[in-house]
Structures are given as structure tokens and as C-alpha cells.
Amino acid sequence: MAVPKAMQGKYDEIAAVLEPYCEKYLNEEYRDLCLRILEKLCRKRPSPLTSGRANTWAAGIVYAAGSANFIFDKSQDVHMTAEVLAAPFGLSKSTASAKGRLITDMLKISYTRPEWVLPSMLDANPFVWMVTINGIPLDARALPLPMQLLCVKKHIIPYAPGLREQEQKEKAAKAAAAGKSGSDKDGK
């Protein structure tokens, strides 16, 4: 996604705060997600980033990304309190939270929307896979492959799990066939 030329300077300024923070306190997945949020904020018309300080926007972006990925839950690999999240930005947790809420509302960031969930958390997040068919909520992973593919086409789910399963079965069958033909050559 491209950043509008008029917003490139602001993008660079906020990214210069985000990237070292993510490197020190989070991980590469969070960095990528935070930069994607920053890009989307730059592309909004008018962009809210035209006013305010870079560290406040960066803290809000991390807060929004973290909230959608349960960063405040101690059972997660990457977790921290709101105070710990905000402190390196030189902000209070209430300031980071307020800016995070603004960003969350503006971009509709949620743990139920695959675009805002860390790739490593997609498979374990049941909310990403919930679909409603004829008023009945279902787990899309249990649907037949053609229905999964339709859900992917309509951007309801991030990918078709059935397709991955099918590919894995094909790889296993090829490996088994290669192993069998290899043992035939040895006279076994």
C-alpha cells in the first residue's frame, strides 16, 4: 500500500518511533501490523495524523494493534500492561488508550477482522472463522471446501483451511509414493 506524497513526511516521523519500539518490546509481526495501521491512517481523507505528536500517534497505533491481539492477556507470548506499553512513549496509559480507541473506531480494528489479527494468531482465533449461514453461526473451518472458497472470495475468512489440508494430503501422498518407488528400486 502506498502512502500519499503529502503524508510521507508524517509517515516517516511516526514510523521512526514505531519501528524501534516494536523491535525492542514487540516483534516483527507487530511491527508490520503497526506500519499497516499507520499507512491506513495516512490514506484517510483527511488524515487525522496532520495534527498531534508522533509519539502519541505511535502509542495509539500500538495500543490499537495490541488490543486486537490480546496484548493485555498474560497468557499471550507477547503481553504487557497498558502502563508498560505507554511508558516508553513518555505517555500515560489513559493517553495511549484514548488515542488507541480513536484509531480502533476510525479503522474498525477488531479481533474479529482477519486484517487486524497477527498471522501467528489467525488459526487460534475462533472469532475470525465464525460465519453465519441462514442465521446459524458456524465455524468456517468445518465447512466443505467449496463453501470455504466462497467465503475467501467474499473476504469473510482469510484463507480456505480445507485447501491447506488438501495440499498437505497431496504432499503426503507424493512423499509416500516416492518412498515406495525408491524401495522398489532397491529390490525390496
N, C-alpha and C positions, 0 to 999 in steps of 0.2 A: 504494500500500500504506500502510495506516495504522499508526502507532506506538501501542502501548498507552499509555494515560494515565500509568500508573505508571512508564513508561520515557521519557516525553517529555523530562524534565529531562536525563537521561543522553544521550539522542539529541542534544539541543541543545548540550550541552557538548562532545561528540565532533565533531559537525558543525562547530562553531565552530573546531576545529583542522583538520579535513579540508578545508573549503572554501577557506580562504586558501592552504593548501599546494597543492591541486590547481590553483588559479588561477596560482600563481607557478611551479610546477615541472612540471605535467602539462597537462591540457586539460579541456574541458567533458565529453567522453565519460568520461574517468577520474573526474571529479567525480560524474557521475551514477551510474556503476558503484559507486564507493566509498560513496555515500549509500544505494544499494540494498542493499549488503552490511550497512551499519550498521542499516538498517531490519530486515533479516532477523535480525540478532543481537539486536535489541530484542524481536523477536517470539518468540524461542526461550524455552521454558519449562523450567527457569528461565533467565533471560537471564544469560549469562556477564559481561555488562557491569556488573553490580551491584558488582563489586569490580575494583580496578585503576584506573590513571590514564588520563585521556582521551588524553594524547599517546601512550601505549603502545598503546592500542587503535587510535588513528588510524594509527599507523605499521604495525601489523599488518594493518589493512584495506588500506592502500596496497600493502603487500608482497604480500598475497594477490591483490589485483586485478592488480598488475603482473606477478606470476609467471604468472598465467593468460594474460597478453597479451604475454609475452616482453620485458618491460621491461629485462631484463638483457642483451638481444641488441643489440649495437651497430648492427646493420643496420636496426633499427626507427626510425621517426621520433622517437618518444618513448622514450628509453633512458637508463639511469643505472646506476651500480654500487650494490650494497647499502649501501655506506658513505655514498654521496651521498644515497640515499633516506632513510636513518635519521638523518643528521646534523641536519637542521632540526627534528626532533622531540626532539633532545637525547639520543638513544639510540645504542647500539652496533648494528652490523649484526646481531650474534647475538641481541640482544633483539628487534629488529624481525622477524628471521627466525623466532624461536621463536613469537612471537605470530601472525605470518603463517601459520605451519604449523598452529597450533591452529585458527585461523579457517578455513583451507583444509580441514582434516579435518572440522570441525564442519558446514560448509555444503556440503561436497563440491565445492569450487571447482576447476575444471579447464579447460584449453584445449580439451577435447573437448566441453564442455557449452555450448551457444549462449548461455544466460542469463548466462554469465560472460565472454563474449568481447565486446570492444568492437565496436560496429556497423560501424565502418570496417574492421575486420579479419575480419569474418564471411566474406566472399566468398573471401578468400585463405587461409583456414584449412581445409586439407583434412580435418582430424580432425572438424570439425563436420558434414561431409557424408557421413561413412562410415556405411553401414548394412550389416547382414548379412541376406541373404535365402538361406534354405536352406543356411546355413553358409558362404556365399560373400560376402566383403566387397566392397561396391560403392560407387561414388560416386553419391550420390542425385541429383546434378545430371544424370547420364546416364540416369536412369530416365524412363519415359514419364510424362506429366503426371498421369494418374490415380494412379499409384503415389506420385508426389511429394506429391500432395494427401493421400493416406492417411498418409504419413509426417508431414506437418504436423499432421494431425488427432490423431495419436498422440504429438505433441510430440517427434518424433525429430529433425526438422530445423526450422530457424527459419521458413522460408518456402519456397514452391514456385518454384524458378528458372524452370521451364517456363512458369509463369503470367506471370512478368515478360517472358519472351521473346515470349509470345503477345500481351501487351498492347503491346509495342514494335512488333511486326509490324502490329497493327491501327492503331496511331497512324501508322506509316509509310504504310500503305495509304490512310488517310484524308487524309494530307498530300499524297500523290501524286494522289489523286482530286480534291482541292481545287485543286491546281496545274493539273491537266488541264482541269477545268471552268472555271477562271479564264482559261486560254489560249484556250478555245473562245469565251468571251465577247468576247475581243479580236479574233476572226476569224482566229486562227492555227491 
